[in-house]
């Protein structure tokens, strides 16, 4: 009986040690990226094999872009709060709501245009082939991907006879 407990304890300890070793080996590249000076850009450096000079230019572009991005996000959030107030009024005025929606759409479009401009600037700081690959990838990850509302309203003739307007 005592031998069984020792075997069980040894098995549990070996299992825990094995799991810990596999975990640390499996996550070493992620932990390395997270401990970099700029973890939000470390993946870019690794994925596109950027030199020190290229990475420094990317870092400068990123630092210059962040305050403008934050300002746009703040403006869009203010517009969202305005829409909430208009919609939550005791008698919502559709004309005001429509104007607020149009203004928010304009703000978002400007935001996307400035993002695209930033992405193009970043791509131009890379070797040509890497820049082309970066733009293709970033486009799929951002605005060339269907948005949630667009996806909800797509029709599939095999499944629906009309638009799906459910939320």
N, C-alpha and C positions, 0 to 999 in steps of 0.2 A: 504494500500500500504506500509506504513512504517513497519507494522507488518511482511509482507512478506520478506522484506529486512533483518530484524532481524532474522527471521527463517532461511533464506538462509545463512546468515553469521554464525549463530550458527551451522548449518549443515556442512559448510565448515571447521570451526574450529574443530568440533568433528571428522570429517573425517581425517583431518590432524593429530590431536592428536592420533587417532586410528592407522593410518598408522605408525607414528613415534614409538609408543609403540610396535607394531607388528614387525617393522623393527629391533629395538634394542633387542627385545627378540629373534628374529630369528637369529641374527648375533652375539649374545653374545659369543658363543663358538669360532667362528672364530676370533673375536676381542681379546678374551683371548689368543688364540694361537699366534696371531700376536704381542702381547705385551710381550711375553715370552722372556727370555734372548737370546735364540737361536730359533727364529721362524721357521727356516728351518728344525729344528729337533723336534720341539714341537709336531708335529703330530705323530712322531714315538713313543715318550714317551707315548702319550695318547692312540694311537691305540694298542700298544703292552704292555701297563700297566707296564712300566719299573720302577724299583726302582731307588733311587738317585744314587746308586753305578753303576747300569747297564747304566743309562743315562750318567753318567760321562765318562764311558768307550766309549760309542758311540760318545760322544762329542770329546774325544781325537782322536779316529779313524777318525772322520770327519775332524778335524783340520789338521791332518797329511796327509790326502788324497787330500785336496783342492789344495795345491800348485802343486802337481804332475799332477792333472787333468788339471789345468790351463796351465801348460807347454805343455801337449799333445794337448790341444785345439789350442794353439798358433802354434804349429808345423803343425797341420792339416790345419789351416787357411793360413799359409805360402805356403803350398803345393797347396791349392786352388788358391792362387794368381799366383803361378807359372803356373798352368794349364790355368788360364785365359790368361796369357801372351802368352803361347804357342799356344793356340787356336786362339787368336786374331792376331797372326803374319800374315804378308801379304801372306805367303805360309806356312800354318801349316805343321809341319813334324809329320806324324802319329807315327813314331817310338818313338820320344821324348814324344809325348802325351801319348802313351801306357805305356811307362816307368813311367811317372809321375802319371798316373792313378793307376798303380800297386803299386807304392810307397805310394800313399794316401790310398789305400786299406790295405796295410800292417800296416800303422800307425793306421788306424781305428780298425783293428783287434787287435792290441796290446792294444789300448785304451779299447776296449770291454773286453779283457782278464783281464786287470788290474781292470776294474770296477767290473767284476765278482768276482775277488779275494777280493776286498774291501767288496762287499756284503756278501760274505761267512764269512769274518772276523767279520762283524757286526752281522750276524746271530749267530755266535758262542759265542757272548757275551750275548745272550738272553737265557732265559729258553728254553730247547730243543723244546718244542711244538711251542712256539712263533717264534723261529728261523726258524723252518720248514715252518711255515705259511708266515713269512717274505720273505723267498727265493721264495716261490711259487708266491707271489704277485709281488715281484720285477722283477722276470723273465718275467712275463706277461707284465709288464709296460716298460720293456727295450728291450732286444735283442731277446726274444722269440716271440715278436710281429713282424708281417710282416712289412717290410720297404716299403716306398712309391714306389720305383722303382719296387720292387718285386710284390707289389699289382697291379701296372699298367700292368705288363706283365703276370699276371696269366690269364689262359684261362678258360672260362666257355663254355663247349660244347653246352649248350642250347642257348647261346647268340652269340658266335663267331665261325667262322670256323678256325681261326688261332690266332696267338698272336696279342695283341693290342699294337702297338708301338706308339700310339699317345701320345703327351705330354699334 
